[in-house]
């Protein structure tokens, strides 16, 4: 039998990172799955904000590899704990949200993957007191300082 634990993380206003602290430790059993359901991010945009893309990093024991261009080197991949990548708007959405009157004060990006994003943790039994999340730029993984708030919903699934 599988146990499903649903999480909704709401960051404080004006924070690009947030640590959730549990009242009692969370027990994560071996070979648990994390299924990311949706992400909402609001930020203070500048010109070209429709092309902004984001990554949510975490300290959960997941492995994600991505290409990272180092100067003078091609095709390098590094391991980071990327929970989910939030892509830029689609081209048709760019036309519908054309900022003719200027850049809005706050932009909102909602992303719900068509295919579920599933991370299988290759861990021993683990007891956590907290989980940390951070919104970074998807290209260079630099922390975003313009984030107003973010919400991440995900499910932790493991065998009982």
C-alpha positions as MATLAB code, in Angstrom:
seq = 'XXXXXXXXXXXXXXXXXXXXXXXXXXXXXXXXXXXXXXXXXXXXXXXXXXXXXXXXXXXXXXXXXXXXXXXXXXXXXXXXXXXXXXXXXXXXXXXXXXXXXXXXXXXXXXXXXXXXXXXXXXXXXXXXXXXXXXXXXXXXXXXXXXXXXXXXXXXXXXXX';
ca = [
       0.000    0.000    0.000;
       1.274    3.484   -0.887;
       0.958    6.408    1.462;
       0.510    9.831   -0.144;
       1.427   12.992    1.759;
       0.351   16.209    0.028;
       2.219   19.479    0.589;
       1.406   23.059   -0.324;
       4.216   25.497    0.387;
       3.403   29.219    0.435;
       6.427   31.454    0.802;
       6.330   34.655    2.838;
       5.761   37.891    0.921;
       8.956   39.195   -0.696;
      10.976   35.992   -0.170;
      12.840   34.080   -2.887;
      13.540   31.212   -0.484;
      11.671   29.572    2.338;
      12.334   26.839    4.875;
       9.413   24.785    6.142;
       9.979   23.570    9.714;
       7.873   20.661   10.956;
       6.473   20.432   14.499;
       7.591   16.817   14.569;
      10.082   15.130   12.232;
       8.854   13.905    8.856;
       9.822   10.273    8.198;
      10.766    9.617    4.578;
      11.021    5.930    3.797;
      13.511    4.424    1.303;
      12.776    4.850   -2.414;
      10.101    7.473   -1.898;
       8.746    9.473   -4.824;
       8.199   13.218   -5.007;
       5.578   14.237   -7.556;
       5.480   17.974   -8.331;
       1.910   19.055   -9.078;
       2.099   22.803   -9.691;
       4.084   26.002   -9.162;
       2.956   29.643   -8.944;
       5.512   32.457   -8.909;
       4.896   36.202   -8.686;
       7.754   38.634   -9.245;
       8.560   42.265  -10.055;
       9.161   42.154  -13.818;
      11.386   44.215  -16.072;
      11.313   44.518  -19.872;
      11.407   41.068  -21.468;
       9.746   39.421  -18.478;
       7.710   37.065  -20.686;
      10.929   35.165  -21.455;
      11.843   34.736  -17.754;
      12.223   31.129  -16.631;
      12.772   29.806  -13.143;
      14.026   26.765  -11.230;
      12.946   25.716   -7.775;
      15.857   24.198   -5.831;
      15.410   22.092   -2.715;
      17.511   20.231   -0.178;
      15.511   17.011   -0.478;
      17.656   13.994   -1.482;
      16.945   14.079   -5.226;
      19.349   13.959   -8.158;
      18.844   16.165  -11.192;
      21.463   16.796  -13.847;
      21.422   19.772  -16.172;
      23.727   21.299  -18.723;
      25.663   24.240  -17.427;
      27.922   26.160  -19.757;
      31.311   26.854  -18.263;
      33.597   29.244  -20.095;
      35.792   27.340  -22.538;
      33.908   24.092  -21.972;
      30.976   22.567  -23.800;
      28.431   19.995  -22.781;
      29.220   20.020  -19.088;
      26.501   18.657  -16.839;
      26.255   19.291  -13.138;
      24.132   17.735  -10.427;
      21.818   20.024   -8.530;
      18.686   19.459   -6.546;
      16.279   21.040   -9.034;
      12.735   20.236   -7.962;
      11.128   21.736  -11.067;
      11.893   23.970  -14.035;
       9.288   26.643  -14.835;
       9.524   27.522  -18.555;
       8.820   30.904  -20.149;
       5.392   31.737  -21.582;
       4.355   30.170  -24.877;
       4.495   32.397  -27.955;
       0.705   32.726  -28.197;
       0.631   33.843  -24.551;
       3.207   36.541  -25.408;
       0.788   38.131  -27.870;
      -2.138   38.005  -25.434;
      -0.068   39.625  -22.681;
       1.723   42.241  -24.769;
       2.642   45.063  -22.370;
       1.601   47.973  -24.613;
       0.969   50.194  -21.597;
       4.303   49.224  -20.036;
       5.570   46.525  -17.722;
       3.133   45.466  -14.974;
       4.016   46.008  -11.305;
       3.735   42.279  -10.543;
       3.821   39.361  -12.986;
       2.462   35.911  -12.174;
       3.507   32.615  -13.730;
       1.476   29.481  -13.064;
       2.844   26.149  -14.227;
       1.260   22.717  -14.013;
       3.282   20.104  -15.920;
       1.433   18.083  -18.562;
       3.543   15.057  -17.676;
       4.040   14.727  -13.923;
       7.513   15.617  -12.665;
       8.527   12.622  -10.544;
      11.744   12.360   -8.538;
      12.590    8.957   -7.064;
      14.789    9.360   -4.022;
      17.484    6.732   -3.570;
      17.742    7.257    0.158;
      17.844    5.242    3.340;
      15.104    5.907    5.867;
      15.352    9.604    6.601;
      13.884   11.867    9.264;
      13.603   15.552    8.341;
      12.935   18.518   10.590;
      12.746   20.993    7.711;
      12.752   21.362    3.920;
      14.314   24.359    2.165;
      13.158   25.771   -1.193;
      14.705   28.551   -3.293;
      13.691   30.227   -6.568;
      16.635   30.792   -8.912;
      17.168   31.866  -12.500;
      16.925   28.807  -14.750;
      19.856   29.804  -16.961;
      22.629   30.502  -14.455;
      21.033   29.276  -11.173;
      21.610   32.687   -9.560;
      19.108   33.517   -6.800;
      16.255   35.725   -7.991;
      15.973   38.852   -5.852;
      12.797   40.118   -7.530;
      10.464   37.346   -6.278;
       7.333   38.552   -4.473;
       6.045   35.097   -3.491;
       5.887   31.519   -4.699;
       3.750   28.439   -4.091;
       4.763   24.833   -4.720;
       2.402   21.873   -4.410;
       3.850   18.383   -4.384;
       3.106   14.874   -3.148;
       5.435   12.572   -1.231;
       4.625    8.932   -1.937;
       6.105    5.835   -0.285;
       5.288    2.227    0.590;
       3.860    1.615    4.042;
];
